[in-house]
Amino acid sequence: MGLRVYAAHELAGLHPEAVMLALKGADRRAEIAAQLRPYALEIILPPLDALDIRRAELHLLSEQINSRTVAGSVAELGVYKGDFALELAACFPNRPLYLFDTFTGFAEADLSLEGSNGKAGDFSDTSFEQVSARFTPYPNVTIIKGHFPETALGYEGERFCFVSLDADLYGPVYEGLRFFYPRLSPGGCILVDDADSSQYPGAGKALRAFCEEEALFPVPFCDVHGSALLLKPH
């Protein structure tokens, strides 16, 4: 983006008062802090893990959907280890929740549209069995393993009130929008992760392509995920 990136050993010569590690994840912060430690620089760690606008918006949206009795089930495409899916289960405890993922990471078929972004097997450090074990207390959760949209076969008659698309790549995000939006109940919504991401630009391209085709206007979120929201009008 035209900004200079400095190596850790270069910072000492700039004489900063402090260095703020404005990134999430304790493991990532620890790695950068270890690089800075030899230069005796003050390190500031803002509590970013406690600030998740996407989760906060999910809770607000679920309150509206549930209070207005918007009809339909809940779904997520791109489950990974199931952290956000657990939030979905908590926000919509009385609705069917469908979770779609390969559980083997990015598929080669989807990467053909991505250029150099991502590689086969990214996000493969999960499994169907591990995620299934996390949802044992939730009998209304159905976990579907495989490549989307093939895994959507059999669910064409379902209606949805809330959908999370967190598949990162153009192919699955675009196919997710094509499948879920026509089946979204009036008043329902689709939350698209990485809609404004430089790391995975395919998700945003898919959202823009779909919205141009359907004359829709996505609402951007100012969050670390670069999320956007599609609302189904009444």
Secondary structure, DSSP 8 states (H G I E B T S, - for coil): -------HHHHGGG--S-EE-----HHHHHHHHHHHGGGT--EE---GGG--HHHHHHHHHHHHHHHTT---EEEEE--TTSHHHHHHHHHSTTS-EEEEE-SS-S-HHHHTTSTTS--TTTT-S--HHHHHHHTTT-TTEEEEES-TTGGGTT-TT--EEEEEE---SHHHHHHHHHHHGGGEEEEEEEEETTTT-SS-HHHHHHHHHHHHHHT---EE--STT--EEEE---
